[in-house]
C-alpha cells in the first residue's frame, strides 16, 4: 500500500504511520482496525454470495 504499513515485511510501524497521517498512535490504530473490519466483512459477505449491507 501507499505507506507501507500493510507490506510484507512492513516498511512502516503504526507509530510511523501515525506521524505521517498527523494523528496519535491510538487514532491510527483505531482507523486501521475499522478499515480492516470493513474489508473483512465485505470479503465474507461477497464470499457468501451476498452484497454488503452498507
Secondary structure as GFF3:
##gff-version 3
##sequence-region A 1 54
A	DSSP	alpha_helix	14	21	.	.	.	ID=ss1
A	DSSP	alpha_helix	25	47	.	.	.	ID=ss2
###
